[in-house]
Amino acid sequence: MAPRVSIATDVCIGAGQCALTAPGVFTQDEDGLGSVLPGREDGGGSPLLREAARACPVSAVTVEEGGGA
């Protein structure tokens, strides 16, 4: 099963590490906060997904295993 990726926007400080690490999954919105690209909620098969979550300085990125097919 595919992972489920999310960003806690109430925690995100806009450091951009997720978007820099895995640009195929994450971007920054108009306010500079991290967001998951549309259709990439499953991580898009990115090998950098978990590294992007680890790179977040405030742990706003969550990767849940088995979130969907």
Secondary structure as GFF3:
##gff-version 3
##sequence-region A 1 69
A	DSSP	beta_strand	2	7	.	.	.	ID=ss1
A	DSSP	alpha_helix	17	21	.	.	.	ID=ss2
A	DSSP	beta_strand	26	28	.	.	.	ID=ss3
A	DSSP	beta_strand	34	36	.	.	.	ID=ss4
A	DSSP	three_ten_helix	43	45	.	.	.	ID=ss5
A	DSSP	alpha_helix	49	55	.	.	.	ID=ss6
A	DSSP	beta_strand	61	68	.	.	.	ID=ss7
###
